């Protein structure tokens, strides 16, 4: 068991409930056109929500929702087509982004900011439709200020760290994780994917054509949660997590599930919903590179 810091963890709030139901409906419609099955999914999710502890993080409920969708529809990965589409979109913009980084005054800082900005990809928050906006979003990110800016410490720590775990998040944006990995001591890094389908999060099966296989060591965490719920992860991953002297945590789900863990962690994310923005004390939509130091010595 991992020690928890005195810092508050991200719990579930009332504002999360409509998001849970919307996710359930969206996923059910991706997996089946049968209105009866969709209704059955929503009823099951409503019952789970009624009994769900608000002391747990939203990804705990997200895991329940997407397991229900898979069980009721028989579709093992309802977001498969969407994940492939976004992998293709990001693959197309990757060469342009690589040139943007190379031409910038500080390439490694630019790679870091683009990796954070690419976290815009998410099927969780309402009203999301990325489409052809990727290029303009990433271009503007280079001039955008970070609301929490621990970049200097990030680079100092990378030079000293011996064993680094990079916790991946969404498909598509993994191409921009690679942009950042190209500026890290990659021989010390292990990239982590989900152990099973979890919304649009990256799994081993989604890595084809991303260029990560063979470039960096990759493992899965043994869990199908849209975050890193340590007690739900495989014993092998938990051992790696405990042994690592540095964690790079990408995205909202990883932040929500790890924010109270006593480890040296850098959180790279975009605050995509009001609940998370409030927790971080930043404006919604802000880019964040946040360092949390372990209390245990």
N, C-alpha and C positions, 0 to 999 in steps of 0.2 A: 504494500500500500504506500502511496506517495504522500508525503506531508503536505498540508495545505497552509498557505500563508494566511496572515491576518486580513488580507485584502478580500473584499466581497467578491463572490463569484457572480456570473451573469445568470439571473434567474428568469423565469417566465413571468411576463406581465399580461394584464388584460388585453393590451393592444396586440399581443401575439395570437390571440384566439381566432380573429378573422383570417389571419394569415395562414393558420393551420388548416382551416376549412377551405380556403382558396387553393392551397397546395393540393389538398386531397381531391378536389373537384378537377383541377387541371391535370393531375397525374392520371386520374381515372379516365378522363376523356382522351388522353394520349394512348391509353392502353386498350380501351374498348369503346365501341359505339352503342353498347347495350345500356339503355337508360335504367333498366332494373338493376344491373350490376353497379352502375354509378351510384344509384340511390342506396344500395346496400353498403357500399363503401362509406358514404357520408354518414349513414346511421351508426356504423361501427366507430367512425372517427369521433362523432359526437359523444358516444358513450365513453370512449377513451379520454376525451377532453374533460368530461364531467368529473372523472376520477383522477385526473392528472395532478401531481403535486407541483405547485407553483414554485417550490424551492429548487426544482430541477431546471436545467437549461433547455431552451427551445429545441436544440438538436435531439434531446431525449425523446421529445414528442414527435419530431420529424422522423426519427427511426421507426416509431410505431406506425405512423401514417403510411409510410412507403412500404412497410412490410404488409400492411392490410391491403394496399393497392395490388401488390404482387400476388398475394394469396387469392384475392377475389377474382382477379382477371386472368391469372395464370401466365402473365407476362413477366419474365424474370428481370427485365430492364426497360420500363416504359419510356425512359428518356434516351434510349439508344440512338434513335434517328437525330434527335436534337443535339446530342453530344457530338455525333459525327459531323453535323452541319457546322457547329461552332469550331471544332477542330480544323475544318477546312477553311473557315473564314480567317481564323488566326494564322493558319499556315500561309495564307496569301499575303497577310500584312507583315509577317515576320521579317522578310528581307528588307522591307522599307524601315521597319523599326530598328533593325540591326545597323542600317546606314545612319539613321538618326543618332543612335548612340555613338557610333564611331566619329561622327562629325562634331559632336558636342564638346564643350570646353572640359567637362569632367565625365568621361564615358562611364565610369563605374557608378557614379551618383545617378546618371541618367538611366542606366540599366536598372538600378534599384527603384527609381521613381516609376519607370514603365511597368516593372513587375507589380508594384502596388496598384497603379492605375488600372492595370488589366483585370484587377479583381472586380471590375464593374460587371463581369459576366456572372449572372445568378438568376435562377428561375424561382428563387424564394420571394424576394420583395415584390409588392404589387406594381403593376404597370410597366413591367420590364419588357423592352423590345430593342435589342441591340442593333441587329441588322447591319447596315452599311456604316454605322456611326463609329466603328472601332477606330479607324484611322484618325478622325478628328479628335476623338476622346484622348487617344494616346499622345497626339501632337500637343494638345493644350496642357497635358499633364506635365510636360517638361518645364513649363513656366509656372506651374501651380505650386504654391507654398504648401509644405506639409503642416497639418494642424498640430501634430506631435512629431517632432523631428529629432530622432536619436541616431541620425546617420553617422555622425563622427564616431560614436561609441560602437556602432555596428561594424565599421571597417576596422577599428582597432581590435575588436574582439575576434573578428575573422582571422586575423594574423596569428592570434595566440591559441585559438581553439584547436583541439586535437581530434575530436569526434563530434561531428555536426549532423543533426537530423533536420532535414528540410521537409516540413509537413505540407504536402500539396493540397490544393483545394479543387478548383473546377477544371473541367476539360477546356480546351481552347486556350485559356490563360497559361497553360503549362508551357506554351511556346515562349512566353515572356518570363516565366520562371527560368527557362534555359538562358535567356539573355543575361539574367542575373548570375546564374550558375557559372557562366563563362568568365565572370570576374571574381569567383570564389575559389578557394583551394579545393577543387572538385575531388581530389583524391581523398579528402577527409570527409566528404559529404555523402550521406545516404538520403535519397529522395524517397518519400513515403506516400503511397497511394492508399485508397480505401480497399478494404478486403472484399467488398461486394457493392452492387449498385446502390447509390444513395443520391437521389435527385440527379444533378448533372456533375457530380464529383468524379474525379479521375480514378480509374481502376486500372489494373494491369491490362485488361482487355482494350482500354482506350489509348494505350501508349503507342500503338503502331503509327509510324510516319511522323511522330513528334520529335524524333532525334534524340530522345533521352536514353533509350536502350543502347548500351555500349558507351555512352558518354559519361554517365554517372551510375553508381550503384543504386538499384531500386528495390524496395521491399513493400509489401502491403501490411496494413495494421491488423488484419484479421477481423475487422468490424464493418458493418454496413450502415453505421451511423453517419449523418452529415456533419461530422465534427470528430473530435478525438476523445471519446469517452473511455478513459483508460481501463476501467473495470470490465469493459466490453471487448477490449482488444486482446489479441493473442498473447500467450505467455512470452513468445519469442520477441514480439514487438515491445512488450512492457520491459523486458530485459534490456533491449536496445535503448529505450527511452531513459531508463534509469542510469545506464552507463554513459550516455552522451553528456558531454560537458556544455553543449549549447544546442538550443532548439530554435529553428526559424519556423514560425507558425504563420501560415498564409490563410487569410480569409476570415470571415465572420464566424463560421461554425467552429473552427479551431479555437478562436479567441473565447467564444462563449463556453466551451467545454474545458478549457485549460487555464482560465484566468486566475484560479485560486491555487494552482499547483506550484510547489516550491522548487522551481528550476530556473536556470538562466534562459530566458526566452525573449526573442525579438518577434513582436507581432507586426505583420505587414498586411494592411487591409484598407478597404474603403468603407466608411461608416454609411451603410446603405439603408438603414432604417432608423426611425427616431429612438427606439429603445436602445440600440447599440450606441448611437450618438450621445444619448444622455448618459449612458454608463461611462463612456470615455471622456465626457465633458467637452465635446467638440460639436461643430455644426454638422447637420446631416449632409452627407456627400463628401466629407473631408477625407483626405488621404493621411494615413497614419503609419509611422515607423516608431513603434513604442518598445522600449526595453524594460523588462522586469527582472530584477536581480534576485537570486535566491537568498532566503534568510538563513538557511542552514549553512554552516561553514565546515 
